[in-house]
Amino acid sequence: MRRRSVLRSNEKVKLIGVKRIDSTNMYLKNNYFKHSSFTFIRADYQTEGRGQFDRKWYSLANENLLFSFLLRNVAFKNIMSIRKIVVDTIIKQLEKYRIKPVFKEPNDIYVNNKKIVGILIETKTAVKDFDYVVIGIGINTNQVEFGDLVATSIKLELNHDVDIKELYKELVKELIFKIQEVD
């Protein structure tokens, strides 16, 4: 049986970086028709970052990893596999820092009962598959103040800064590799 990759042979991974944007998910949802699968957009700051049920995602500028990526024409049967890959990839990356993360349904990762990662998956349904799947990821990386929120960051767990761009590079590489294997 021939495997169908989400990334077609004539498509290339596209990385977009911006200083400021309303929302990386919103950008990809509004512009999905202009981009191919594995278009990633990372922002230093989001003015309207959000989580599930339109909950606001609070993040200080230049302190966290905020990105989304686009998958096109995804079979309905593959959405849960893709979600599991995303969660497992993030958890494994955090474990490389000797952090012990725990996944909390439906879309959060916690460390010591404090939120460290939020994941937002949004789709547009077509007749036979999802026209698009946009996966947004926010990782509390170097932020140390969260107000009233019960949250932590990699920096708070390790007591030192983390290179946000290096973390992003590693996650992108692993996500592409693993998601391409989904048939």
C-alpha positions, 0 to 999 in steps of 0.5 A, spaced: 500 500 500 502 506 497 503 511 503 500 518 502 504 524 505 501 530 507 507 534 504 507 532 496 514 531 493 513 538 489 512 542 496 517 545 500 517 547 507 516 554 508 518 558 514 515 565 516 517 569 521 514 576 524 515 580 530 508 582 531 501 579 529 494 578 531 495 571 531 499 566 527 493 561 527 488 566 524 494 568 519 494 561 516 486 560 517 485 566 513 491 565 508 491 557 507 489 557 500 496 561 499 500 556 502 502 549 502 502 544 507 508 545 512 508 552 512 510 555 519 509 562 522 513 564 528 511 571 532 515 574 537 509 577 539 501 576 538 496 581 540 490 576 539 493 570 541 488 565 544 487 558 546 481 553 546 474 556 546 477 563 545 481 563 551 486 569 551 493 566 551 498 571 555 505 572 552 510 577 553 514 580 547 520 576 545 519 571 551 516 565 548 515 560 542 509 562 539 508 559 532 503 555 528 503 551 522 499 549 516 497 542 513 492 541 507 488 536 505 488 531 511 484 525 511 479 525 517 482 519 520 489 522 521 487 528 525 488 524 532 494 521 530 497 528 528 495 531 535 498 525 538 505 526 534 504 534 536 503 532 543 509 527 544 514 531 540 513 537 545 513 532 551 520 529 548 523 536 547 521 538 554 524 532 557 531 533 553 531 539 558 530 534 564 523 537 565 517 532 567 511 534 563 504 531 563 499 532 558 492 534 560 486 533 555 484 536 551 490 541 549 495 543 554 502 540 557 503 542 565 509 541 569 508 541 576 501 542 576 502 549 572 501 550 564 507 550 560 504 549 553 498 550 550 496 547 543 490 549 539 488 545 533 483 548 528 480 545 522 476 547 515 472 541 513 471 539 506 467 533 503 472 528 503 477 530 508 480 537 512 481 542 507 486 545 512 488 543 519 492 549 523 496 547 529 498 553 534 503 552 539 505 556 545 511 554 549 512 558 555 520 559 554 523 565 558 517 568 561 517 569 568 511 573 570 504 570 569 500 574 574 494 570 576 495 565 571 498 558 574 503 557 569 511 556 568 516 556 563 522 552 561 526 558 564 523 558 571 524 550 571 531 550 569 533 557 572 536 560 565 534 562 559 533 558 553 534 559 546 527 560 543 530 559 535 533 553 537 527 550 540 523 552 534 528 549 529 528 542 533 521 542 534 520 544 526 525 538 524 521 533 528 514 535 527 516 535 519 519 528 520 514 525 524 507 528 520 510 526 514 509 518 516 502 519 517 498 516 511 
